[in-house]
Amino acid sequence: MNQIEETGGVRIGLFRASWPLASIAVDEYKLEINASIKGKFVFDKTDIVSVTIENSLFKSGLRIKHRVEKYNNDIVFYPKTSAASLVEKINQIGFLDLSRKIPIAIEMEVKALQQKSGFPIKIPMAIGIVIAWNLLFLADFLNVLANKSEHSFTGIGVSLALAMVFVIALLLLISSFFRQIILKDGVELKSIKTFLFFILFLTGILFCFSFLIPKL
């Protein structure tokens, strides 16, 4: 089956992800927007009211108007290429042509995916990571207050917090067992892989800076 795939950015309500942290995949019956840590948003052609171009000052995107009650109504995908060109490709592939009935298997697959859409990390795990992150930062902050230090706020706590997130991202990439523990059922690695590489890059750089920046 022919499929269009493009990377880009996305806006879903108040959530923003810039290129290349989002992607879109469209075939004759199904449209998927992978919004990285926000999750995957899946539609069959009967879920779509319209796909229109939304222009802003610096970029243009595809506004997806839909009927899926679970999803945010404000979904705009910003392709790296021309939005007009992407709409033309979507028309050519036949996704917006309602004359062809959707196969039952695909319809059931989409409905199942819609129920699983959303934040990909198990909530207790996400809460645990956030608590550990904040406690490590708090330890450095309290150390500064206790010692009335005039040195930089960054210390071992900040470094450990960055290292913790780096290791979690790395393990999610390389360990299927770790993914089973952290991620919700049905979440595929490919849907968050770009985001994990971004986290590795960002935390790695910040971790190095936490040692290289002179303590003031």
C-alpha positions in Angstrom: 0.0 0.0 0.0 1.3 3.4 -0.9 2.1 5.7 2.0 3.3 9.3 2.4 5.7 10.0 5.3 7.1 13.4 6.3 8.8 14.8 9.3 8.0 18.2 10.7 6.6 20.0 13.7 3.2 19.9 15.4 0.8 21.9 17.5 -1.8 20.1 19.6 -3.6 22.6 21.9 -0.9 24.1 24.1 1.6 21.5 23.2 4.3 22.3 20.6 7.0 20.1 19.0 9.3 21.5 16.4 11.0 19.7 13.5 12.1 16.9 13.5 10.2 15.8 16.7 6.9 15.1 14.8 5.9 13.1 11.8 2.9 12.3 9.6 2.1 9.1 7.7 -0.9 8.9 5.3 -2.2 6.1 3.1 -5.5 5.6 1.4 -7.4 4.8 4.6 -5.4 6.1 7.6 -3.6 9.2 8.8 -1.2 9.1 11.7 0.5 12.0 13.4 3.3 11.1 15.7 3.6 13.9 18.2 6.6 12.5 20.1 6.1 12.6 23.9 2.5 13.7 23.4 1.7 10.4 21.7 0.3 9.2 18.4 -2.9 10.5 16.9 -4.6 8.1 14.4 -7.5 8.8 12.1 -9.3 6.8 9.4 -10.8 8.8 6.5 -14.3 8.9 8.0 -12.9 10.6 11.2 -11.7 13.6 9.1 -13.9 16.6 8.5 -11.3 18.5 6.5 -7.6 19.0 5.9 -6.8 22.6 5.2 -3.8 24.9 5.1 -3.2 27.2 8.0 -0.8 30.1 7.3 1.1 32.0 9.9 3.8 34.7 9.7 6.7 32.3 9.3 5.3 29.0 8.4 2.3 27.1 7.0 0.7 23.9 8.3 -2.1 21.4 7.9 -5.0 21.8 10.2 -6.7 18.5 10.9 -10.4 19.0 11.7 -11.8 15.7 13.0 -14.6 13.9 14.8 -12.6 11.9 17.4 -13.9 13.1 20.7 -10.9 11.9 22.7 -8.5 14.1 20.7 -7.8 17.8 21.1 -9.6 19.8 18.4 -6.6 22.0 17.8 -4.2 19.8 15.7 -1.9 21.4 13.2 1.0 19.6 11.5 3.9 21.8 10.1 5.7 19.8 7.4 9.4 20.5 6.6 8.3 20.8 2.9 5.4 22.8 1.4 2.1 22.4 3.2 0.3 22.9 -0.2 2.4 20.1 -1.7 1.6 17.8 1.2 -2.1 18.4 0.8 -1.8 17.6 -2.9 -0.1 14.3 -2.1 -2.8 13.4 0.4 -5.4 14.0 -2.2 -3.5 12.0 -4.8 -3.1 9.0 -2.5 -6.9 8.9 -2.1 -7.2 9.5 1.7 -9.8 12.3 1.2 -11.8 10.2 -1.3 -14.8 8.8 0.7 -16.1 6.7 -2.2 -14.0 3.7 -1.3 -15.1 1.9 1.9 -12.6 1.3 4.6 -11.7 -2.4 5.2 -13.1 -3.7 8.5 -9.7 -4.8 9.7 -8.2 -1.3 9.2 -11.3 0.4 10.8 -10.9 -1.9 13.9 -7.1 -1.2 14.0 -7.7 2.5 14.0 -10.3 2.4 16.7 -7.9 0.3 18.9 -5.1 2.7 18.3 -7.3 5.7 19.2 -8.0 4.1 22.6 -4.3 3.8 23.3 -3.3 7.2 22.1 -1.8 9.7 24.5 1.2 10.2 26.7 3.5 7.1 26.1 5.0 6.7 29.6 3.1 4.9 32.4 1.9 7.5 34.8 3.4 6.0 38.0 6.8 5.8 36.2 6.5 9.4 34.9 5.6 10.6 38.5 8.6 8.8 39.9 11.0 10.3 37.4 9.7 13.8 38.0 10.0 13.3 41.8 13.6 12.0 41.5 14.5 14.9 39.2 13.1 17.5 41.6 14.7 16.0 44.7 18.1 16.0 43.1 17.8 19.6 42.1 16.4 20.4 45.6 19.5 18.8 47.2 21.8 21.3 45.4 19.5 24.2 46.2 19.4 23.3 49.9 23.2 22.8 49.9 23.7 26.3 48.6 21.3 27.7 51.3 22.9 25.7 54.1 26.4 26.7 53.3 25.5 30.2 52.2 27.6 29.5 49.2 28.3 32.1 46.5 29.2 29.4 44.1 27.2 28.2 41.1 23.9 26.5 41.8 24.9 23.4 39.7 26.4 20.6 41.8 26.3 16.9 42.1 22.5 16.9 42.4 22.0 18.6 39.0 24.6 16.4 37.4 22.9 13.2 38.8 19.5 14.4 37.6 20.9 14.9 34.0 22.7 11.6 34.1 19.5 9.9 35.3 17.4 11.2 32.4 20.3 10.3 29.9 20.4 6.7 31.2 16.6 6.3 31.1 16.5 7.6 27.4 19.4 5.3 26.5 17.8 2.2 28.1 14.6 2.9 26.4 16.5 2.8 23.1 18.4 -0.4 23.7 16.4 -2.5 26.1 13.0 -4.0 25.2 12.7 -5.2 28.9 13.1 -1.6 30.1 10.6 -0.3 27.6 8.0 -2.8 28.9 8.5 -1.4 32.4 8.4 2.3 31.5 6.1 2.6 28.4 2.4 2.0 28.1 1.2 -1.1 26.4 1.2 -0.7 22.6 3.7 2.1 22.4 6.3 1.4 19.7 9.9 2.5 20.0 9.8 4.2 16.6 7.1 6.6 17.8 9.5 8.2 20.4 12.9 7.4 19.0 13.6 10.9 17.6 12.6 12.4 21.0 14.9 10.0 22.8 17.8 11.0 20.6 17.0 14.6 21.3 17.0 14.0 25.1 20.3 12.1 24.8 21.9 15.0 23.0 20.4 17.7 25.3 21.2 16.0 28.6 24.6 15.0 27.4 25.5 18.6 26.5 24.1 20.0 29.8 25.9 17.3 31.8 29.2 18.3 30.3 28.5 22.0 30.9 27.7 21.3 34.5 31.4 20.3 34.9 33.0 22.6 32.4 31.3 25.9 33.4 33.5 27.6 36.0 31.9 27.8 39.4 31.3 31.5 40.1 
